[in-house]
């Protein structure tokens, strides 16, 4: 299991490095192999690094 505080600290570091503004960080979309078959989903590493979340089509808004 992982510690959720680690992800929170990473988001706080990102916010501290931004002087002003917002960050909209998407994760990967699901890729379709053919009409009725998907490739195995692979989340974006940078999104997981900040959130610990592995679901497709998600957004992190800071």
mmCIF file of the N, C-alpha and C atoms, coordinates in Angstrom:
data_MODEL
# 
_entry.id   MODEL 
# 
loop_
_atom_site.group_PDB 
_atom_site.id 
_atom_site.type_symbol 
_atom_site.label_atom_id 
_atom_site.label_alt_id 
_atom_site.label_comp_id 
_atom_site.label_asym_id 
_atom_site.label_entity_id 
_atom_site.label_seq_id 
_atom_site.pdbx_PDB_ins_code 
_atom_site.Cartn_x 
_atom_site.Cartn_y 
_atom_site.Cartn_z 
_atom_site.occupancy 
_atom_site.B_iso_or_equiv 
_atom_site.pdbx_formal_charge 
_atom_site.auth_seq_id 
_atom_site.auth_comp_id 
_atom_site.auth_asym_id 
_atom_site.auth_atom_id 
_atom_site.pdbx_PDB_model_num 
ATOM 1   N N  . UNK A 1 1  ? 0.845   -1.185 0.000   1.00 0.00 ? 1  UNK A N  1 
ATOM 2   C CA . UNK A 1 1  ? 0.000   0.000  0.000   1.00 0.00 ? 1  UNK A CA 1 
ATOM 3   C C  . UNK A 1 1  ? 0.885   1.241  0.000   1.00 0.00 ? 1  UNK A C  1 
ATOM 4   N N  . UNK A 1 2  ? 0.357   2.320  -0.444  1.00 0.00 ? 2  UNK A N  1 
ATOM 5   C CA . UNK A 1 2  ? 1.124   3.560  -0.521  1.00 0.00 ? 2  UNK A CA 1 
ATOM 6   C C  . UNK A 1 2  ? 0.527   4.611  0.405   1.00 0.00 ? 2  UNK A C  1 
ATOM 7   N N  . UNK A 1 3  ? 1.322   5.591  0.714   1.00 0.00 ? 3  UNK A N  1 
ATOM 8   C CA . UNK A 1 3  ? 0.913   6.652  1.624   1.00 0.00 ? 3  UNK A CA 1 
ATOM 9   C C  . UNK A 1 3  ? 0.339   7.820  0.829   1.00 0.00 ? 3  UNK A C  1 
ATOM 10  N N  . UNK A 1 4  ? -0.909  8.167  1.057   1.00 0.00 ? 4  UNK A N  1 
ATOM 11  C CA . UNK A 1 4  ? -1.556  9.256  0.323   1.00 0.00 ? 4  UNK A CA 1 
ATOM 12  C C  . UNK A 1 4  ? -0.906  10.605 0.599   1.00 0.00 ? 4  UNK A C  1 
ATOM 13  N N  . UNK A 1 5  ? -0.263  10.751 1.747   1.00 0.00 ? 5  UNK A N  1 
ATOM 14  C CA . UNK A 1 5  ? 0.398   12.016 2.082   1.00 0.00 ? 5  UNK A CA 1 
ATOM 15  C C  . UNK A 1 5  ? 1.542   12.315 1.122   1.00 0.00 ? 5  UNK A C  1 
ATOM 16  N N  . UNK A 1 6  ? 2.173   11.280 0.594   1.00 0.00 ? 6  UNK A N  1 
ATOM 17  C CA . UNK A 1 6  ? 3.256   11.469 -0.369  1.00 0.00 ? 6  UNK A CA 1 
ATOM 18  C C  . UNK A 1 6  ? 2.738   12.173 -1.625  1.00 0.00 ? 6  UNK A C  1 
ATOM 19  N N  . UNK A 1 7  ? 1.584   11.743 -2.124  1.00 0.00 ? 7  UNK A N  1 
ATOM 20  C CA . UNK A 1 7  ? 0.989   12.371 -3.303  1.00 0.00 ? 7  UNK A CA 1 
ATOM 21  C C  . UNK A 1 7  ? 0.551   13.802 -2.985  1.00 0.00 ? 7  UNK A C  1 
ATOM 22  N N  . UNK A 1 8  ? 0.003   14.008 -1.799  1.00 0.00 ? 8  UNK A N  1 
ATOM 23  C CA . UNK A 1 8  ? -0.404  15.348 -1.381  1.00 0.00 ? 8  UNK A CA 1 
ATOM 24  C C  . UNK A 1 8  ? 0.806   16.284 -1.324  1.00 0.00 ? 8  UNK A C  1 
ATOM 25  N N  . UNK A 1 9  ? 1.917   15.815 -0.810  1.00 0.00 ? 9  UNK A N  1 
ATOM 26  C CA . UNK A 1 9  ? 3.130   16.638 -0.737  1.00 0.00 ? 9  UNK A CA 1 
ATOM 27  C C  . UNK A 1 9  ? 3.625   17.002 -2.130  1.00 0.00 ? 9  UNK A C  1 
ATOM 28  N N  . UNK A 1 10 ? 3.545   16.074 -3.064  1.00 0.00 ? 10 UNK A N  1 
ATOM 29  C CA . UNK A 1 10 ? 3.969   16.356 -4.436  1.00 0.00 ? 10 UNK A CA 1 
ATOM 30  C C  . UNK A 1 10 ? 3.100   17.436 -5.067  1.00 0.00 ? 10 UNK A C  1 
ATOM 31  N N  . UNK A 1 11 ? 1.783   17.364 -4.830  1.00 0.00 ? 11 UNK A N  1 
ATOM 32  C CA . UNK A 1 11 ? 0.882   18.407 -5.366  1.00 0.00 ? 11 UNK A CA 1 
ATOM 33  C C  . UNK A 1 11 ? 1.170   19.752 -4.714  1.00 0.00 ? 11 UNK A C  1 
ATOM 34  N N  . UNK A 1 12 ? 1.440   19.740 -3.426  1.00 0.00 ? 12 UNK A N  1 
ATOM 35  C CA . UNK A 1 12 ? 1.765   20.989 -2.729  1.00 0.00 ? 12 UNK A CA 1 
ATOM 36  C C  . UNK A 1 12 ? 3.061   21.600 -3.259  1.00 0.00 ? 12 UNK A C  1 
ATOM 37  N N  . UNK A 1 13 ? 4.050   20.758 -3.585  1.00 0.00 ? 13 UNK A N  1 
ATOM 38  C CA . UNK A 1 13 ? 5.302   21.260 -4.164  1.00 0.00 ? 13 UNK A CA 1 
ATOM 39  C C  . UNK A 1 13 ? 5.049   21.891 -5.531  1.00 0.00 ? 13 UNK A C  1 
ATOM 40  N N  . UNK A 1 14 ? 4.205   21.264 -6.322  1.00 0.00 ? 14 UNK A N  1 
ATOM 41  C CA . UNK A 1 14 ? 3.866   21.833 -7.632  1.00 0.00 ? 14 UNK A CA 1 
ATOM 42  C C  . UNK A 1 14 ? 3.178   23.177 -7.467  1.00 0.00 ? 14 UNK A C  1 
ATOM 43  N N  . UNK A 1 15 ? 2.214   23.254 -6.561  1.00 0.00 ? 15 UNK A N  1 
ATOM 44  C CA . UNK A 1 15 ? 1.517   24.519 -6.311  1.00 0.00 ? 15 UNK A CA 1 
ATOM 45  C C  . UNK A 1 15 ? 2.467   25.600 -5.818  1.00 0.00 ? 15 UNK A C  1 
ATOM 46  N N  . UNK A 1 16 ? 3.414   25.233 -4.976  1.00 0.00 ? 16 UNK A N  1 
ATOM 47  C CA . UNK A 1 16 ? 4.374   26.207 -4.456  1.00 0.00 ? 16 UNK A CA 1 
ATOM 48  C C  . UNK A 1 16 ? 5.285   26.731 -5.560  1.00 0.00 ? 16 UNK A C  1 
ATOM 49  N N  . UNK A 1 17 ? 5.574   25.889 -6.559  1.00 0.00 ? 17 UNK A N  1 
ATOM 50  C CA . UNK A 1 17 ? 6.440   26.328 -7.654  1.00 0.00 ? 17 UNK A CA 1 
ATOM 51  C C  . UNK A 1 17 ? 5.709   27.226 -8.644  1.00 0.00 ? 17 UNK A C  1 
ATOM 52  N N  . UNK A 1 18 ? 4.383   27.221 -8.608  1.00 0.00 ? 18 UNK A N  1 
ATOM 53  C CA . UNK A 1 18 ? 3.581   28.094 -9.475  1.00 0.00 ? 18 UNK A CA 1 
ATOM 54  C C  . UNK A 1 18 ? 3.315   29.386 -8.709  1.00 0.00 ? 18 UNK A C  1 
ATOM 55  N N  . UNK A 1 19 ? 3.684   30.495 -9.269  1.00 0.00 ? 19 UNK A N  1 
ATOM 56  C CA . UNK A 1 19 ? 3.438   31.752 -8.555  1.00 0.00 ? 19 UNK A CA 1 
ATOM 57  C C  . UNK A 1 19 ? 1.967   32.163 -8.646  1.00 0.00 ? 19 UNK A C  1 
ATOM 58  N N  . UNK A 1 20 ? 1.357   31.930 -9.782  1.00 0.00 ? 20 UNK A N  1 
ATOM 59  C CA . UNK A 1 20 ? -0.046  32.283 -9.970  1.00 0.00 ? 20 UNK A CA 1 
ATOM 60  C C  . UNK A 1 20 ? -0.608  31.418 -11.098 1.00 0.00 ? 20 UNK A C  1 
ATOM 61  N N  . UNK A 1 21 ? -1.895  31.206 -11.104 1.00 0.00 ? 21 UNK A N  1 
ATOM 62  C CA . UNK A 1 21 ? -2.524  30.462 -12.185 1.00 0.00 ? 21 UNK A CA 1 
ATOM 63  C C  . UNK A 1 21 ? -3.076  29.131 -11.727 1.00 0.00 ? 21 UNK A C  1 
ATOM 64  N N  . UNK A 1 22 ? -3.466  28.345 -12.716 1.00 0.00 ? 22 UNK A N  1 
ATOM 65  C CA . UNK A 1 22 ? -4.010  27.022 -12.447 1.00 0.00 ? 22 UNK A CA 1 
ATOM 66  C C  . UNK A 1 22 ? -3.241  25.991 -13.267 1.00 0.00 ? 22 UNK A C  1 
ATOM 67  N N  . UNK A 1 23 ? -3.312  24.753 -12.857 1.00 0.00 ? 23 UNK A N  1 
ATOM 68  C CA . UNK A 1 23 ? -2.738  23.643 -13.610 1.00 0.00 ? 23 UNK A CA 1 
ATOM 69  C C  . UNK A 1 23 ? -3.848  22.645 -13.901 1.00 0.00 ? 23 UNK A C  1 
ATOM 70  N N  . UNK A 1 24 ? -4.007  22.307 -15.162 1.00 0.00 ? 24 UNK A N  1 
ATOM 71  C CA . UNK A 1 24 ? -4.950  21.278 -15.583 1.00 0.00 ? 24 UNK A CA 1 
ATOM 72  C C  . UNK A 1 24 ? -4.118  20.148 -16.160 1.00 0.00 ? 24 UNK A C  1 
ATOM 73  N N  . UNK A 1 25 ? -4.113  19.020 -15.468 1.00 0.00 ? 25 UNK A N  1 
ATOM 74  C CA . UNK A 1 25 ? -3.251  17.907 -15.844 1.00 0.00 ? 25 UNK A CA 1 
ATOM 75  C C  . UNK A 1 25 ? -4.130  16.690 -16.140 1.00 0.00 ? 25 UNK A C  1 
ATOM 76  N N  . UNK A 1 26 ? -4.210  16.300 -17.422 1.00 0.00 ? 26 UNK A N  1 
ATOM 77  C CA . UNK A 1 26 ? -5.010  15.126 -17.787 1.00 0.00 ? 26 UNK A CA 1 
ATOM 78  C C  . UNK A 1 26 ? -4.192  13.854 -17.720 1.00 0.00 ? 26 UNK A C  1 
ATOM 79  N N  . UNK A 1 27 ? -4.872  12.746 -17.621 1.00 0.00 ? 27 UNK A N  1 
ATOM 80  C CA . UNK A 1 27 ? -4.214  11.454 -17.766 1.00 0.00 ? 27 UNK A CA 1 
ATOM 81  C C  . UNK A 1 27 ? -4.536  10.904 -19.149 1.00 0.00 ? 27 UNK A C  1 
ATOM 82  N N  . UNK A 1 28 ? -4.002  9.763  -19.459 1.00 0.00 ? 28 UNK A N  1 
ATOM 83  C CA . UNK A 1 28 ? -4.164  9.184  -20.789 1.00 0.00 ? 28 UNK A CA 1 
ATOM 84  C C  . UNK A 1 28 ? -5.606  8.757  -21.054 1.00 0.00 ? 28 UNK A C  1 
ATOM 85  N N  . UNK A 1 29 ? -5.956  8.789  -22.326 1.00 0.00 ? 29 UNK A N  1 
ATOM 86  C CA . UNK A 1 29 ? -7.242  8.266  -22.768 1.00 0.00 ? 29 UNK A CA 1 
ATOM 87  C C  . UNK A 1 29 ? -7.085  6.776  -23.058 1.00 0.00 ? 29 UNK A C  1 
ATOM 88  N N  . UNK A 1 30 ? -8.194  6.087  -23.087 1.00 0.00 ? 30 UNK A N  1 
ATOM 89  C CA . UNK A 1 30 ? -8.148  4.685  -23.485 1.00 0.00 ? 30 UNK A CA 1 
ATOM 90  C C  . UNK A 1 30 ? -7.943  4.620  -24.996 1.00 0.00 ? 30 UNK A C  1 
ATOM 91  N N  . UNK A 1 31 ? -7.113  3.712  -25.444 1.00 0.00 ? 31 UNK A N  1 
ATOM 92  C CA . UNK A 1 31 ? -6.842  3.559  -26.867 1.00 0.00 ? 31 UNK A CA 1 
ATOM 93  C C  . UNK A 1 31 ? -7.615  2.362  -27.415 1.00 0.00 ? 31 UNK A C  1 
ATOM 94  N N  . UNK A 1 32 ? -8.307  2.600  -28.524 1.00 0.00 ? 32 UNK A N  1 
ATOM 95  C CA . UNK A 1 32 ? -9.092  1.546  -29.158 1.00 0.00 ? 32 UNK A CA 1 
ATOM 96  C C  . UNK A 1 32 ? -8.214  0.800  -30.158 1.00 0.00 ? 32 UNK A C  1 
ATOM 97  N N  . UNK A 1 33 ? -8.204  -0.511 -30.045 1.00 0.00 ? 33 UNK A N  1 
ATOM 98  C CA . UNK A 1 33 ? -7.423  -1.343 -30.967 1.00 0.00 ? 33 UNK A CA 1 
ATOM 99  C C  . UNK A 1 33 ? -8.198  -1.540 -32.274 1.00 0.00 ? 33 UNK A C  1 
ATOM 100 N N  . UNK A 1 34 ? -9.459  -1.886 -32.154 1.00 0.00 ? 34 UNK A N  1 
ATOM 101 C CA . UNK A 1 34 ? -10.361 -1.956 -33.295 1.00 0.00 ? 34 UNK A CA 1 
ATOM 102 C C  . UNK A 1 34 ? -11.756 -1.644 -32.775 1.00 0.00 ? 34 UNK A C  1 
ATOM 103 N N  . UNK A 1 35 ? -12.762 -1.892 -33.488 1.00 0.00 ? 35 UNK A N  1 
ATOM 104 C CA . UNK A 1 35 ? -14.100 -1.419 -33.116 1.00 0.00 ? 35 UNK A CA 1 
ATOM 105 C C  . UNK A 1 35 ? -14.575 -1.856 -31.731 1.00 0.00 ? 35 UNK A C  1 
ATOM 106 N N  . UNK A 1 36 ? -14.239 -3.039 -31.327 1.00 0.00 ? 36 UNK A N  1 
ATOM 107 C CA . UNK A 1 36 ? -14.770 -3.537 -30.059 1.00 0.00 ? 36 UNK A CA 1 
ATOM 108 C C  . UNK A 1 36 ? -13.696 -4.037 -29.097 1.00 0.00 ? 36 UNK A C  1 
ATOM 109 N N  . UNK A 1 37 ? -12.467 -3.607 -29.292 1.00 0.00 ? 37 UNK A N  1 
ATOM 110 C CA . UNK A 1 37 ? -11.381 -4.063 -28.435 1.00 0.00 ? 37 UNK A CA 1 
ATOM 111 C C  . UNK A 1 37 ? -10.457 -2.900 -28.090 1.00 0.00 ? 37 UNK A C  1 
ATOM 112 N N  . UNK A 1 38 ? -10.096 -2.811 -26.823 1.00 0.00 ? 38 UNK A N  1 
ATOM 113 C CA . UNK A 1 38 ? -9.203  -1.743 -26.356 1.00 0.00 ? 38 UNK A CA 1 
ATOM 114 C C  . UNK A 1 38 ? -7.824  -2.317 -26.052 1.00 0.00 ? 38 UNK A C  1 
ATOM 115 N N  . UNK A 1 39 ? -6.826  -1.473 -26.219 1.00 0.00 ? 39 UNK A N  1 
ATOM 116 C CA . UNK A 1 39 ? -5.504  -1.840 -25.725 1.00 0.00 ? 39 UNK A CA 1 
ATOM 117 C C  . UNK A 1 39 ? -5.555  -1.833 -24.198 1.00 0.00 ? 39 UNK A C  1 
ATOM 118 N N  . UNK A 1 40 ? -4.707  -2.591 -23.528 1.00 0.00 ? 40 UNK A N  1 
ATOM 119 C CA . UNK A 1 40 ? -4.651  -2.503 -22.070 1.00 0.00 ? 40 UNK A CA 1 
ATOM 120 C C  . UNK A 1 40 ? -4.334  -1.060 -21.654 1.00 0.00 ? 40 UNK A C  1 
ATOM 121 N N  . UNK A 1 41 ? -5.056  -0.564 -20.684 1.00 0.00 ? 41 UNK A N  1 
ATOM 122 C CA . UNK A 1 41 ? -4.887  0.836  -20.279 1.00 0.00 ? 41 UNK A CA 1 
ATOM 123 C C  . UNK A 1 41 ? -3.567  1.038  -19.548 1.00 0.00 ? 41 UNK A C  1 
ATOM 124 N N  . UNK A 1 42 ? -2.868  2.095  -19.923 1.00 0.00 ? 42 UNK A N  1 
ATOM 125 C CA . UNK A 1 42 ? -1.633  2.499  -19.237 1.00 0.00 ? 42 UNK A CA 1 
ATOM 126 C C  . UNK A 1 42 ? -1.773  3.971  -18.880 1.00 0.00 ? 42 UNK A C  1 
ATOM 127 N N  . UNK A 1 43 ? -1.838  4.261  -17.593 1.00 0.00 ? 43 UNK A N  1 
ATOM 128 C CA . UNK A 1 43 ? -1.972  5.638  -17.110 1.00 0.00 ? 43 UNK A CA 1 
ATOM 129 C C  . UNK A 1 43 ? -0.677  6.400  -17.366 1.00 0.00 ? 43 UNK A C  1 
ATOM 130 N N  . UNK A 1 44 ? -0.779  7.734  -17.407 1.00 0.00 ? 44 UNK A N  1 
ATOM 131 C CA . UNK A 1 44 ? 0.405   8.579  -17.562 1.00 0.00 ? 44 UNK A CA 1 
ATOM 132 C C  . UNK A 1 44 ? 1.176   8.626  -16.249 1.00 0.00 ? 44 UNK A C  1 
ATOM 133 N N  . UNK A 1 45 ? 2.476   8.472  -16.333 1.00 0.00 ? 45 UNK A N  1 
ATOM 134 C CA . UNK A 1 45 ? 3.322   8.429  -15.142 1.00 0.00 ? 45 UNK A CA 1 
ATOM 135 C C  . UNK A 1 45 ? 3.273   9.726  -14.355 1.00 0.00 ? 45 UNK A C  1 
ATOM 136 N N  . UNK A 1 46 ? 3.289   10.873 -15.046 1.00 0.00 ? 46 UNK A N  1 
ATOM 137 C CA . UNK A 1 46 ? 3.276   12.152 -14.330 1.00 0.00 ? 46 UNK A CA 1 
ATOM 138 C C  . UNK A 1 46 ? 1.969   12.354 -13.576 1.00 0.00 ? 46 UNK A C  1 
ATOM 139 N N  . UNK A 1 47 ? 0.860   11.886 -14.135 1.00 0.00 ? 47 UNK A N  1 
ATOM 140 C CA . UNK A 1 47 ? -0.429  11.999 -13.464 1.00 0.00 ? 47 UNK A CA 1 
ATOM 141 C C  . UNK A 1 47 ? -0.447  11.125 -12.212 1.00 0.00 ? 47 UNK A C  1 
ATOM 142 N N  . UNK A 1 48 ? 0.032   9.887  -12.355 1.00 0.00 ? 48 UNK A N  1 
ATOM 143 C CA . UNK A 1 48 ? 0.081   8.980  -11.214 1.00 0.00 ? 48 UNK A CA 1 
ATOM 144 C C  . UNK A 1 48 ? 1.025   9.513  -10.135 1.00 0.00 ? 48 UNK A C  1 
ATOM 145 N N  . UNK A 1 49 ? 2.135   10.106 -10.540 1.00 0.00 ? 49 UNK A N  1 
ATOM 146 C CA . UNK A 1 49 ? 3.112   10.671 -9.597  1.00 0.00 ? 49 UNK A CA 1 
ATOM 147 C C  . UNK A 1 49 ? 2.459   11.713 -8.692  1.00 0.00 ? 49 UNK A C  1 
ATOM 148 N N  . UNK A 1 50 ? 1.531   12.484 -9.232  1.00 0.00 ? 50 UNK A N  1 
ATOM 149 C CA . UNK A 1 50 ? 0.869   13.532 -8.457  1.00 0.00 ? 50 UNK A CA 1 
ATOM 150 C C  . UNK A 1 50 ? -0.387  13.061 -7.728  1.00 0.00 ? 50 UNK A C  1 
ATOM 151 N N  . UNK A 1 51 ? -1.033  12.011 -8.234  1.00 0.00 ? 51 UNK A N  1 
ATOM 152 C CA . UNK A 1 51 ? -2.336  11.643 -7.685  1.00 0.00 ? 51 UNK A CA 1 
ATOM 153 C C  . UNK A 1 51 ? -2.422  10.237 -7.089  1.00 0.00 ? 51 UNK A C  1 
ATOM 154 N N  . UNK A 1 52 ? -1.680  9.289  -7.646  1.00 0.00 ? 52 UNK A N  1 
ATOM 155 C CA . UNK A 1 52 ? -1.836  7.898  -7.234  1.00 0.00 ? 52 UNK A CA 1 
ATOM 156 C C  . UNK A 1 52 ? -3.091  7.272  -7.806  1.00 0.00 ? 52 UNK A C  1 
ATOM 157 N N  . UNK A 1 53 ? -3.675  7.922  -8.817  1.00 0.00 ? 53 UNK A N  1 
ATOM 158 C CA . UNK A 1 53 ? -4.949  7.513  -9.399  1.00 0.00 ? 53 UNK A CA 1 
ATOM 159 C C  . UNK A 1 53 ? -4.703  6.880  -10.759 1.00 0.00 ? 53 UNK A C  1 
ATOM 160 N N  . UNK A 1 54 ? -5.288  5.720  -11.028 1.00 0.00 ? 54 UNK A N  1 
ATOM 161 C CA . UNK A 1 54 ? -5.007  4.964  -12.243 1.00 0.00 ? 54 UNK A CA 1 
ATOM 162 C C  . UNK A 1 54 ? -6.184  4.877  -13.220 1.00 0.00 ? 54 UNK A C  1 
ATOM 163 N N  . UNK A 1 55 ? -7.225  5.636  -13.025 1.00 0.00 ? 55 UNK A N  1 
ATOM 164 C CA . UNK A 1 55 ? -8.408  5.544  -13.892 1.00 0.00 ? 55 UNK A CA 1 
ATOM 165 C C  . UNK A 1 55 ? -8.228  6.373  -15.159 1.00 0.00 ? 55 UNK A C  1 
ATOM 166 N N  . UNK A 1 56 ? -8.736  5.885  -16.287 1.00 0.00 ? 56 UNK A N  1 
ATOM 167 C CA . UNK A 1 56 ? -8.615  6.616  -17.556 1.00 0.00 ? 56 UNK A CA 1 
ATOM 168 C C  . UNK A 1 56 ? -9.489  7.865  -17.587 1.00 0.00 ? 56 UNK A C  1 
ATOM 169 N N  . UNK A 1 57 ? -9.099  8.791  -18.467 1.00 0.00 ? 57 UNK A N  1 
ATOM 170 C CA . UNK A 1 57 ? -9.862  10.009 -18.749 1.00 0.00 ? 57 UNK A CA 1 
ATOM 171 C C  . UNK A 1 57 ? -10.134 10.830 -17.498 1.00 0.00 ? 57 UNK A C  1 
ATOM 172 N N  . UNK A 1 58 ? -9.146  10.979 -16.659 1.00 0.00 ? 58 UNK A N  1 
ATOM 173 C CA . UNK A 1 58 ? -9.262  11.770 -15.426 1.00 0.00 ? 58 UNK A CA 1 
ATOM 174 C C  . UNK A 1 58 ? -8.492  13.075 -15.568 1.00 0.00 ? 58 UNK A C  1 
ATOM 175 N N  . UNK A 1 59 ? -8.830  14.029 -14.727 1.00 0.00 ? 59 UNK A N  1 
ATOM 176 C CA . UNK A 1 59 ? -8.152  15.331 -14.701 1.00 0.00 ? 59 UNK A CA 1 
ATOM 177 C C  . UNK A 1 59 ? -7.744  15.672 -13.290 1.00 0.00 ? 59 UNK A C  1 
ATOM 178 N N  . UNK A 1 60 ? -6.592  16.331 -13.180 1.00 0.00 ? 60 UNK A N  1 
ATOM 179 C CA . UNK A 1 60 ? -6.162  16.923 -11.911 1.00 0.00 ? 60 UNK A CA 1 
ATOM 180 C C  . UNK A 1 60 ? -6.199  18.422 -12.129 1.00 0.00 ? 60 UNK A C  1 
ATOM 181 N N  . UNK A 1 61 ? -6.950  19.111 -11.335 1.00 0.00 ? 61 UNK A N  1 
ATOM 182 C CA . UNK A 1 61 ? -7.076  20.565 -11.436 1.00 0.00 ? 61 UNK A CA 1 
ATOM 183 C C  . UNK A 1 61 ? -6.532  21.188 -10.165 1.00 0.00 ? 61 UNK A C  1 
ATOM 184 N N  . UNK A 1 62 ? -5.478  21.987 -10.305 1.00 0.00 ? 62 UNK A N  1 
ATOM 185 C CA . UNK A 1 62 ? -4.857  22.658 -9.156  1.00 0.00 ? 62 UNK A CA 1 
ATOM 186 C C  . UNK A 1 62 ? -4.940  24.151 -9.367  1.00 0.00 ? 62 UNK A C  1 
# 
